[in-house]
Amino acid sequence: MKVKPFLAVALLCGAYLAPATLQAQDASKPVAIQFAKGASSKVIKGSIRGDQGRLYTINIKAGQTLKVKLVTSNSSSYFNITAPGAPEALFIGSTEGNSYSGVVPSSGNYTIDVYLMRNAARRNETANYTLTVSATGK
């Protein structure tokens, strides 16, 4: 008999938690970066708060030079870059800074993750940012 009340409470809690989970998934859905015709760069303005982040993807070819620069209002905001299918980041902003330039090793969708470090996220701080992304060569 004790199982049924527990199950009812669990189901009710799940019903209240589901919308928040769905919202979190929508906020982290990657945004594809598309250059205007004839352009090789794009400037993106955005804002993140707390533990939310922004994911961007860019499809580039092996041998192209990828450049990413983050200008942010919060000194605890950085970005990481991950190559397609890679288990670890190609570039880690918190240890390497807010500017990257390098020839990419493989073709595909590279992911750029803009985030706040844990100290700022816990305080629910905001970071307004400008992200400049370019891909040149080949």
KEDOSE-677952 format. One record per residue: residue number from 1; x, y, z of N, C-alpha, C, O in turn. Coordinates in Angstrom, 3 decimals, padded with zeros to 6 digits. Each point is the difference from the previous one (the first is absolute). Last residue first. Layout:
(r NUM; (X; Y; Z); (X; Y; Z); (X; Y; Z); (X; Y; Z))
...
This chain:
(r 138; (040.930; 027.047; -048.699); (-000.503; -001.157; -000.759); (-001.424; 000.198; -000.426); (-000.578; -000.873; -000.646))
(r 137; (001.650; 004.677; 003.948); (000.891; -000.967; -000.625); (-000.767; -001.131; -000.681); (-001.199; -000.182; 000.206))
(r 136; (-000.779; 002.901; 004.162); (000.622; 000.396; -001.258); (000.897; -001.109; -000.531); (000.376; -000.915; 000.732))
(r 135; (-004.370; 002.621; 003.186); (000.632; -001.199; -000.567); (000.530; 000.383; -001.373); (-000.753; 000.444; -000.867))
(r 134; (-001.243; 002.009; 005.881); (000.351; 000.019; -001.418); (000.645; -001.327; -000.400); (000.617; -000.687; 000.814))
(r 133; (-003.527; 003.680; 003.405); (000.436; -001.303; -000.516); (000.323; 000.148; -001.485); (-000.776; 000.577; -000.762))
(r 132; (-000.364; 002.307; 005.692); (000.356; 000.162; -001.413); (000.611; -001.318; -000.473); (000.979; -000.481; 000.570))
(r 131; (-004.246; 002.481; 003.671); (000.797; -001.121; -000.475); (000.239; 000.210; -001.496); (-000.946; 000.098; -000.781))
(r 130; (-000.674; 002.755; 005.442); (000.078; 000.058; -001.455); (000.970; -001.102; -000.409); (001.150; -000.019; 000.437))
(r 129; (-004.362; 000.947; 004.336); (001.196; -000.295; -000.777); (-000.183; 000.266; -001.485); (-001.111; 000.069; -000.526))
(r 128; (-000.640; 000.229; 006.171); (-000.361; 000.445; -001.348); (001.258; -000.182; -000.838); (001.098; 000.341; 000.439))
(r 127; (-002.625; -002.619; 004.362); (001.087; 000.396; -000.894); (-000.618; 000.381; -001.340); (-000.613; -000.833; -000.668))
(r 126; (-000.925; 000.064; 006.307); (-000.297; 000.119; -001.427); (001.269; 000.363; -000.760); (000.865; 000.709; 000.514))
(r 125; (-002.010; -003.441; 004.509); (000.470; 001.187; -000.702); (-000.380; -000.076; -001.479); (-000.355; -001.060; -000.516))
(r 124; (-000.411; -001.868; 004.722); (-000.991; 000.344; -001.023); (000.367; 001.287; -000.748); (-000.872; 000.802; -000.337))
(r 123; (003.405; -003.430; 003.675); (-000.535; 001.310; 000.417); (-001.036; 000.514; -000.994); (-000.486; 001.124; 000.127))
(r 122; (002.704; -005.194; -001.010); (-000.646; -000.169; 001.313); (-000.606; 001.295; 000.513); (-001.002; -000.018; 000.716))
(r 121; (003.580; 000.090; -004.694); (-001.278; -000.683; -000.215); (-000.752; -000.164; 001.315); (-001.214; 000.194; 000.049))
(r 120; (005.615; 001.523; -000.021); (-000.962; 000.997; -000.484); (-001.377; -000.630; -000.193); (-001.019; 000.640; 000.261))
(r 119; (004.547; -003.498; 001.051); (-000.107; 001.053; 001.009); (-001.042; 001.040; -000.398); (-000.775; 000.440; 000.850))
(r 118; (001.884; -003.996; -003.917); (-000.869; -000.382; 001.112); (-000.174; 001.106; 001.035); (-001.100; 000.192; 000.520))
(r 117; (002.186; 001.242; -005.554); (000.659; -000.885; 000.959); (-000.924; -000.211; 001.203); (-000.897; 000.804; 000.250))
(r 116; (-001.154; 000.276; -005.081); (000.537; 000.684; 001.183); (000.664; -001.037; 000.892); (-000.498; -001.117; 000.143))
(r 115; (-000.227; 000.960; -005.821); (-000.468; -000.343; 001.345); (000.580; 000.939; 001.056); (000.931; 000.764; -000.256))
(r 114; (-001.427; -002.588; -005.371); (000.230; 001.213; 000.793); (-000.615; -000.243; 001.373); (-001.155; -000.416; 000.101))
(r 113; (002.862; -002.819; -004.370); (-000.816; 000.051; 001.215); (000.387; 001.237; 000.807); (001.103; 000.064; 000.543))
(r 112; (-000.743; -002.444; -005.766); (000.535; 001.087; 000.835); (-000.968; 000.161; 001.155); (-001.185; 000.263; -000.205))
(r 111; (002.384; -004.316; -003.719); (-000.893; 000.594; 000.992); (000.751; 001.044; 000.816); (001.100; -000.242; 000.495))
(r 110; (-000.812; -002.138; -005.737); (000.728; 000.337; 001.214); (-000.973; 000.710; 000.942); (-000.821; 000.807; -000.436))
(r 109; (000.209; -004.191; -004.016); (-000.572; 001.023; 000.865); (000.826; 000.156; 001.281); (000.078; -000.914; 000.820))
(r 108; (002.304; -000.872; -005.422); (-001.227; -000.289; 000.737); (-000.465; 001.176; 000.828); (000.476; 001.124; -000.159))
(r 107; (004.576; -003.235; -001.858); (-001.205; 000.662; -000.493); (-001.196; -000.360; 000.873); (-000.053; -001.079; 000.591))
(r 106; (005.334; 001.336; 001.169); (-000.953; -000.850; -000.722); (-001.221; 000.810; -000.429); (-000.286; 001.061; 000.554))
(r 105; (004.185; 000.895; 001.743); (000.540; -001.282; -000.440); (-000.953; -000.862; -000.824); (000.451; -000.873; -000.742))
(r 104; (000.212; 006.503; 001.228); (-000.769; -001.119; 000.542); (000.466; -001.323; -000.602); (000.306; -000.077; -001.190))
(r 103; (002.347; 004.784; 002.328); (-000.417; -000.793; -001.148); (-000.714; -001.236; 000.548); (000.544; -000.720; 000.837))
(r 102; (-000.377; 005.491; 001.925); (000.710; -001.226; -000.319); (-000.564; -000.681; -001.227); (-001.149; 000.226; -000.381))
(r 101; (000.455; 003.811; 004.530); (000.275; -000.048; -001.422); (000.791; -001.266; -000.272); (001.052; -000.232; 000.596))
(r 100; (-004.001; 003.092; 003.662); (000.554; -001.219; -000.578); (000.232; 000.203; -001.487); (-000.808; 000.631; -000.681))
(r 99; (-000.409; 002.060; 005.780); (000.274; 000.126; -001.421); (000.667; -001.280; -000.498); (000.947; -000.499; 000.608))
(r 98; (-001.944; 001.773; 004.072); (-001.238; 000.215; -000.741); (000.212; 000.243; -001.488); (-000.789; 000.687; -000.649))
(r 97; (003.799; -003.767; 004.514); (-000.410; 001.365; -000.334); (-001.253; 000.072; -000.846); (-000.661; -001.011; -000.233))
(r 96; (003.052; -002.904; 002.377); (000.724; 000.512; -001.159); (-000.413; 001.404; -000.439); (000.613; 000.571; -000.903))
(r 95; (-002.497; -003.267; 004.607); (001.447; -000.144; 000.170); (000.800; 000.649; -001.125); (001.195; 000.254; 000.150))
(r 94; (-005.989; -000.176; -000.034); (000.364; 000.363; 001.370); (001.489; -000.145; 000.280); (000.517; 000.606; 000.939))
(r 93; (-002.538; -001.903; -005.245); (000.164; 001.428; 000.246); (000.466; 000.365; 001.390); (000.785; 000.936; 000.156))
(r 92; (-000.035; -005.242; -003.383); (-000.665; 000.248; 001.282); (000.291; 001.436; 000.412); (001.115; 000.333; 000.401))
(r 91; (-001.017; -003.858; -005.071); (000.413; 001.267; 000.610); (-000.825; 000.206; 001.264); (-001.220; -000.164; -000.009))
(r 90; (000.698; -003.829; -002.246); (001.171; 000.399; -000.778); (000.621; 001.261; 000.616); (001.217; 000.181; -000.021))
(r 89; (-004.291; -003.917; 002.766); (000.018; 001.273; -000.714); (001.340; 000.222; -000.705); (001.060; -000.353; 000.517))
(r 88; (-002.942; -004.667; 000.306); (000.503; 001.126; 000.785); (000.027; 001.256; -000.863); (000.025; -000.067; -001.229))
(r 87; (-001.544; -004.099; -000.522); (-000.413; -000.171; 001.388); (000.423; 001.175; 000.896); (-000.556; 000.190; 001.082))
(r 86; (-000.781; -000.230; -006.571); (001.126; -000.023; 000.946); (-000.505; -000.151; 001.439); (-001.015; 000.593; 000.364))
(r 85; (-001.583; -000.125; -004.689); (000.258; -001.325; 000.554); (001.119; -000.092; 001.017); (000.324; -001.097; 000.455))
(r 84; (-000.234; 005.467; -003.225); (-001.044; -001.014; -000.200); (000.421; -001.362; 000.542); (001.061; -000.516; -000.348))
(r 83; (001.120; 004.746; 002.726); (-000.015; -000.520; -001.375); (-001.088; -001.063; -000.122); (-000.423; -000.570; 001.006))
(r 82; (000.586; 004.869; 002.476); (000.137; -001.450; -000.089); (-000.128; -000.419; -001.456); (-000.914; 000.428; -000.706))
(r 81; (001.883; 004.185; 004.165); (-000.258; -000.496; -001.356); (000.244; -001.502; 000.010); (001.019; -000.476; 000.500))
(r 80; (-002.332; 004.676; 003.347); (000.765; -001.185; -000.377); (-000.354; -000.338; -001.438); (-001.080; 000.346; -000.481))
(r 79; (000.846; 004.417; 003.824); (-000.558; -000.935; -000.975); (000.954; -001.174; -000.180); (001.209; 000.121; 000.193))
(r 78; (-002.609; 003.939; 003.887); (000.956; -000.550; -000.957); (-000.721; -000.815; -001.064); (-001.228; -000.093; 000.001))
(r 77; (000.728; 003.658; 004.742); (-000.650; -000.593; -001.168); (001.062; -000.396; -001.026); (000.917; 000.765; -000.298))
(r 76; (-000.398; 001.718; 004.548); (-000.112; -001.441; 000.234); (-000.702; -000.715; -001.155); (-000.430; -001.144; 000.148))
(r 75; (001.048; 005.964; 000.167); (001.334; -000.605; -000.082); (-000.005; -001.503; 000.283); (001.033; -000.653; -000.153))
(r 74; (-004.892; 003.942; -002.059); (000.273; -000.732; 001.234); (001.334; -000.731; -000.129); (000.185; -000.807; -000.911))
(r 73; (-002.244; 003.298; -002.648); (-000.128; 000.933; 001.119); (000.351; -000.653; 001.330); (000.064; 000.683; 001.022))
(r 72; (001.929; -001.995; -006.138); (-001.063; -000.221; 000.965); (000.012; 001.034; 001.128); (001.038; 000.573; 000.329))
(r 71; (000.873; -002.628; -005.452); (000.098; 001.220; 000.795); (-001.204; -000.040; 000.925); (-001.138; -000.087; -000.461))
(r 70; (003.868; -003.682; -002.808); (-001.088; 000.322; 000.913); (000.339; 001.284; 000.744); (001.036; 000.092; 000.659))
(r 69; (000.435; -003.040; -005.463); (000.364; 000.997; 001.007); (-001.241; 000.337; 000.813); (-001.071; 000.246; -000.555))
(r 68; (003.283; -003.975; -003.376); (-001.110; 000.328; 000.889); (000.515; 000.982; 001.035); (001.044; -000.219; 000.615))
(r 67; (000.331; -002.489; -005.630); (000.328; 001.039; 000.972); (-001.259; 000.314; 000.792); (-001.075; 000.196; -000.567))
(r 66; (003.313; -004.178; -003.035); (-001.130; 000.444; 000.814); (000.509; 001.037; 000.982); (000.984; -000.225; 000.705))
(r 65; (000.732; -001.994; -005.631); (000.381; 000.672; 001.239); (-001.262; 000.509; 000.669); (-000.758; 000.775; -000.582))
(r 64; (001.391; -005.229; -002.811); (-000.407; 001.398; 000.114); (000.480; 000.562; 001.339); (000.203; -000.736; 000.965))
(r 63; (000.416; -003.874; -002.125); (000.972; 000.891; -000.610); (-000.397; 001.464; 000.033); (000.841; 000.868; -000.233))
(r 62; (-004.651; -004.520; 000.386); (001.369; -000.226; 000.471); (000.942; 000.921; -000.758); (-000.117; 000.156; -001.215))
(r 61; (-004.890; 001.527; 001.515); (000.771; -001.073; -000.617); (001.400; -000.100; 000.611); (000.571; 000.989; 000.458))
(r 60; (-005.629; 000.739; 001.690); (001.191; 000.422; -000.747); (000.778; -001.222; -000.476); (-000.228; -001.122; 000.454))
(r 59; (-004.536; 003.047; 002.241); (000.464; -001.075; -000.858); (001.160; 000.519; -000.841); (-000.169; 000.893; -000.831))
(r 58; (-001.999; 000.459; 005.845); (000.436; 000.519; -001.292); (000.567; -001.170; -000.793); (000.838; -000.752; 000.498))
(r 57; (-004.079; 002.035; 004.269); (000.730; -000.941; -000.843); (000.363; 000.693; -001.304); (-000.735; 000.852; -000.500))
(r 56; (-000.640; 000.396; 006.034); (-000.027; 000.361; -001.407); (000.733; -001.093; -000.759); (000.944; -000.593; 000.521))
(r 55; (-003.287; 001.627; 004.708); (000.745; -000.870; -000.899); (-000.203; 000.476; -001.434); (-001.122; 000.274; -000.426))
(r 54; (000.734; 001.815; 005.761); (-000.464; 000.045; -001.388); (000.918; -000.881; -000.827); (001.224; 000.101; 000.079))
(r 53; (-002.957; 000.104; 005.445); (001.069; 000.274; -000.945); (-000.599; 000.090; -001.383); (-001.206; -000.178; -000.165))
(r 52; (-000.201; 000.282; 005.887); (-000.350; -000.215; -001.401); (001.219; 000.306; -000.858); (000.872; 000.764; 000.415))
(r 51; (-001.180; -000.296; 004.442); (000.598; -001.212; -000.568); (-000.446; -000.285; -001.428); (000.302; -001.061; -000.546))
(r 50; (-000.529; 006.064; 002.215); (000.084; -001.167; 000.870); (000.640; -001.184; -000.688); (001.045; 000.120; -000.640))
(r 49; (-002.340; 003.176; -002.888); (-000.197; 000.291; 001.417); (000.099; -001.305; 000.789); (-000.517; -001.035; -000.420))
(r 48; (001.654; 003.699; -004.800); (-000.245; -001.209; 000.785); (-000.107; 000.387; 001.460); (000.530; 001.028; 000.421))
(r 47; (-000.712; 001.289; -005.810); (000.060; 000.156; 001.446); (-000.256; -001.354; 000.641); (-000.851; -000.761; -000.461))
(r 46; (002.436; 003.238; -004.735); (-000.868; -000.809; 000.839); (000.202; 000.288; 001.467); (000.776; 000.872; 000.390))
(r 45; (000.703; 000.047; -006.088); (-000.149; 000.626; 001.314); (-000.983; -000.827; 000.801); (-001.021; -000.451; -000.520))
(r 44; (004.458; -000.273; -004.006); (-001.196; -000.419; 000.734); (-000.007; 000.698; 001.346); (000.989; -000.048; 000.732))
(r 43; (001.463; 000.165; -005.981); (000.015; 000.552; 001.347); (-001.334; -000.341; 000.651); (-001.064; 000.282; -000.552))
(r 42; (004.197; -002.468; -003.749); (-001.292; 000.412; 000.536); (000.203; 000.498; 001.422); (000.787; -000.560; 000.764))
(r 41; (002.059; -000.848; -005.843); (-000.089; 000.191; 001.449); (-001.400; 000.446; 000.394); (-000.795; 000.448; -000.826))
(r 40; (002.391; -001.112; -003.681); (000.718; -001.088; 000.654); (000.003; 000.179; 001.522); (000.730; -000.688; 000.713))
(r 39; (-003.890; 002.195; -005.494); (000.684; 000.358; 001.247); (000.712; -001.212; 000.581); (-000.387; -001.141; -000.252))
(r 38; (-002.475; 001.110; -003.736); (001.239; 000.715; -000.269); (000.790; 000.392; 001.239); (001.118; 000.502; -000.117))
(r 37; (-006.127; -001.518; 000.963); (000.622; -000.341; -001.281); (001.218; 000.886; -000.248); (-000.089; 001.226; 000.067))
(r 36; (-001.093; -002.057; 004.976); (-000.710; 000.622; -001.120); (000.745; -000.348; -001.279); (001.199; -000.278; 000.034))
(r 35; (-000.812; -003.105; 004.058); (000.542; 001.258; -000.492); (-000.894; 000.540; -001.121); (-000.600; -000.760; -000.760))
(r 34; (-000.549; -002.481; 005.140); (000.003; 000.068; -001.462); (000.554; 001.366; -000.394); (-000.432; 001.026; 000.524))
(r 33; (-000.088; -004.566; 004.010); (000.553; 001.260; -000.497); (000.072; -000.085; -001.525); (000.641; -000.892; -000.555))
(r 32; (-003.940; -001.716; 004.314); (000.928; -000.125; -001.126); (000.440; 001.387; -000.469); (-000.826; 000.885; -000.223))
(r 31; (-000.749; -002.673; 005.188); (-000.408; 000.922; -001.060); (001.050; -000.099; -001.102); (001.189; 000.193; 000.252))
(r 30; (-002.813; -003.782; 003.985); (001.003; 000.737; -000.782); (-000.624; 000.869; -001.090); (-000.989; -000.373; -000.630))
(r 29; (-001.262; -000.901; 005.419); (-000.017; -000.492; -001.374); (000.984; 000.822; -000.835); (-000.066; 001.229; 000.002))
(r 28; (-001.178; -000.619; 004.744); (001.322; -000.495; -000.370); (000.036; -000.575; -001.419); (001.017; -000.561; -000.408))
(r 27; (-005.015; 002.349; 002.423); (001.007; 001.053; 000.150); (001.380; -000.475; -000.463); (000.823; 000.809; -000.429))
(r 26; (-004.469; -003.875; 000.546); (-000.174; 000.971; -001.076); (001.074; 001.076; 000.055); (000.503; 000.430; -001.037))
(r 25; (-000.654; -003.623; 004.506); (000.450; -000.609; -001.241); (-000.124; 000.984; -001.160); (000.887; 000.056; -000.852))
(r 24; (-002.515; 001.258; 005.049); (001.460; -000.061; 000.027); (000.530; -000.604; -001.299); (001.017; 000.452; -000.525))
(r 23; (-005.670; -000.385; 001.184); (000.514; 001.339; -000.250); (001.520; -000.013; -000.046); (000.598; 000.649; -000.859))
(r 22; (-002.771; -004.630; 002.021); (-000.174; 000.302; -001.415); (000.528; 001.385; -000.341); (000.598; 000.193; -001.059))
(r 21; (-000.599; -001.470; 005.563); (000.968; -000.794; -000.743); (-000.098; 000.294; -001.493); (001.018; 000.142; -000.677))
(r 20; (-004.182; 001.779; 003.499); (001.305; 000.634; 000.215); (001.079; -000.744; -000.783); (000.895; 000.619; -000.576))
(r 19; (-005.316; -002.429; 000.582); (000.120; 001.225; -000.790); (001.358; 000.684; 000.152); (000.537; 000.519; -000.979))
(r 18; (-001.377; -004.554; 003.605); (000.139; -000.187; -001.443); (000.096; 001.302; -000.779); (000.887; 000.112; -000.846))
(r 17; (-001.785; -000.657; 005.686); (001.385; 000.164; -000.422); (000.155; -000.054; -001.516); (000.935; 000.591; -000.541))
(r 16; (-005.131; -001.307; 002.769); (000.418; 001.374; 000.229); (001.424; 000.257; -000.480); (000.346; 001.134; -000.331))
(r 15; (-002.193; -005.471; 000.050); (-000.816; 000.883; -000.836); (000.417; 001.448; 000.166); (-000.045; 000.773; -000.957))
(r 14; (002.024; -004.058; 003.699); (000.467; -000.109; -001.370); (-000.759; 000.925; -000.928); (000.583; 000.584; -000.913))
(r 13; (-002.003; -000.984; 005.356); (001.264; 000.742; -000.071); (000.542; -000.022; -001.424); (000.497; 001.012; -000.494))
(r 12; (-004.295; -003.586; 001.321); (-000.316; 001.426; 000.088); (001.269; 000.844; -000.107); (000.023; 001.012; -000.701))
(r 11; (000.471; -005.674; 000.875); (-000.604; 000.409; -001.269); (-000.324; 001.489; 000.000); (000.217; 000.688; -000.998))
(r 10; (001.403; -002.570; 004.983); (001.047; -000.008; -001.026); (-000.546; 000.461; -001.340); (000.649; 000.769; -000.709))
(r 9; (-003.676; -001.362; 004.244); (000.845; 001.170; 000.243); (001.092; 000.088; -001.068); (000.293; 001.086; -000.500))
(r 8; (-003.026; -004.877; 000.398); (-000.792; 001.190; -000.336); (000.832; 001.269; 000.174); (-000.045; 000.896; -000.843))
(r 7; (001.932; -004.974; 002.215); (-000.079; 000.067; -001.453); (-000.764; 001.246; -000.443); (000.397; 000.670; -000.954))
(r 6; (-000.229; -001.624; 005.535); (001.319; 000.404; -000.476); (-000.006; 000.177; -001.513); (000.559; 000.964; -000.525))
(r 5; (-004.438; -002.673; 002.585); (000.176; 001.442; 000.255); (001.359; 000.499; -000.495); (000.104; 001.108; -000.525))
(r 4; (-000.841; -005.796; -000.033); (-000.890; 000.823; -000.807); (000.118; 001.490; 000.311); (000.119; 000.791; -000.936))
(r 3; (002.272; -004.141; 003.491); (000.553; 000.229; -001.324); (-000.873; 000.948; -000.812); (000.526; 000.863; -000.702))
(r 2; (-001.667; -002.627; 005.036); (000.842; 001.189; 000.058); (000.564; 000.352; -001.379); (000.379; 001.146; -000.241))
(r 1; (-003.005; -005.110; 000.976); (-000.800; 001.201; 000.000); (000.844; 001.267; 000.000); (-000.428; 001.022; -000.538))
